[in-house]
Amino acid sequence: MKKLFVSAILGLAIVISCEKKQEESVHQEKTATEQSAADEHATENKEKSDDHDDHVKLELNNGAKWAANAEMKPFISEMETQLNAYQPENSDYKMLAAHLSATNDNLVKSCTMTGRPHEMLHAWLAPHMKEIEKLKKAENREEANHIVGELKESMERYHQYFN
């Protein structure tokens, strides 16, 4: 009777263990698939962003500002806040670059603009993104501070052309 009881317990433990491993495997596959889809979407958006003529001249819409989509505005505001919080004497410019890059990624993902307004946004955004990349590669505070100044000017340009 003892042997039967021990065998039953052992068998039950194996079945439970196998089911748990199977559930973990399904969860890992699902997580990997979701991450792959998210990465693909981000790559797609980056390609869309890169797939424009960099020679389009930024201009007003018949004398008026272009309308940016509402989903993008919080990310624009967040970038401005990050830049304005930067202290040239002692802030971590590498951290600022990482934050700006992440915020910019979200900005690109949130863009649903099309046509001429989208072209104009890209005419502003492409150089802005290049400045963020330069900041990520800055080798010293002096270089970083200069680039932060360029980024702040870029934000001013955004406000000149978009509302």
N, C-alpha and C positions, 0 to 999 in steps of 0.2 A: 504494500500500500504506500509506503514511504517513497519507493522508487517511482511509482506512478505519479504521485504528487509532485516530486522534484522534477520529473520529466515534463509534466504539464506546465509547471512554472517556467522551466527553461524554454519550452516551446513558445509559451506566451511572450516571454521576454524577447525572443528572436523575432517573432511576428511584429511586436510593437517597435522594436529597433528598426526593422526593415521599413515599416510604414513611415517612421519618423525620417529616415534617410531619404525615402522617396519624396516626402513632403518638402524636405530641405532642398532636394534636387530640383523639384518643380519650382520652388520659390527662387532659387538661384537662376534657373533658366529664364523665368519671368523677369527678374531684375535685370539680367544681362540683355534681354530683348528690349526692355523699356529703355535702358541706358543706350543701347545701340540706336534705337529710334530717336532718342533725344540728341545724340551726337550727329546723326544724319541730318536732323532738322537744323541744328546749329550750323553744320557745314553748308547746307543748302542756303541758309540765310546769308552766311559769309560770302558764298559764291555770288549770290544775288547782289550783295553789296559791292563785291569786287568786279562785277560784270557790267560796269558802266564806263562811259568815256570820261576819263579824268580831265579832259579838256573842256568840259561844259563850264561855261562862265556863270558864276552865281549872279543872279539878277532878280530884281523885284518883279512881281506879277502886275504888269501895267501900272507901276507906281505904288502898288500895295504889297503888303507882306503876304507870304505864302502861309496857308493854314497847315500846321503840323497835326497829325492825328493825336487825339487825346491820350491814347495808350502810351505814347512816347514821352509826353510832357513830364511825367514824374521822374523819368530817367535823366532827362535834360536838367531838371531842377537838382537832382541828386548829384550830378557831375559838378554843377556850379557850387553846391554846398561843399563838396569835397575840396574843390579848388580854393574856395574862399577860406576854408578852415586851415589850409596849409600855411605853416609858419616857415619862411625861408631860412631862419636861423637854426631851427632845431627839429622840424618835422621830418618824418621818415618818408623820403621821396620814393623809395622802392615800394613801400606800402601804398602810397598814394597811387602809384602807377598800377598796382595790382587791383585796387578798388576801382579806378577809372576804367580799366580794361574790362572788369566784370560788369560794371554798370553799362558800358558801351555794348557789350554782348547782349545784355537785356534790351537795350535800346534797339539794336538791329533786329532782334527777335520780335519786338513789338510793332515793327513798322508794317503798316498795311497800305501805305501810300502808293499811288500808281501815277503813271503819266508824267507830265511836266513838273508837278509839285515834287514827285519822287526824284526826278533828275536834279532838281534844285537842292533838295535835301542832301543828295549824294555829293553834289558839288561842294557843299559845306562839310559833310561828314568825312569824306575821303581824306582831306588834309588833316582834319581833327584826329582821325584814327592814326595817321602817320606820326603825329606829335605824341600821342599816347605811347606808341611803339618806341619812339626815341626816348621818352622818359623811362621806359622799362630798361633801356640799355645805358642810361646815363651813368657815367663813371664817377662823378663827384657832385657835391652839393651845388657848386657854381653852375655847372652844366644843367643840372636838374632845375635850378631856380629860373634859368633862362627859358627852358622848355615850359615850365609852369606859366611863365609870363605869356608865352605863345598860346598856350591852351586857354588862358583867360581872355586873350584877344579873340580867339576862335569863338568863345562863348558870346562875346559882344557881337561878333559878326552874325552868329545865329540869330540873336535878337534883332538885328538890323533887317533880316530877311524873312523871319518866321514869327508867327504869333501862336 
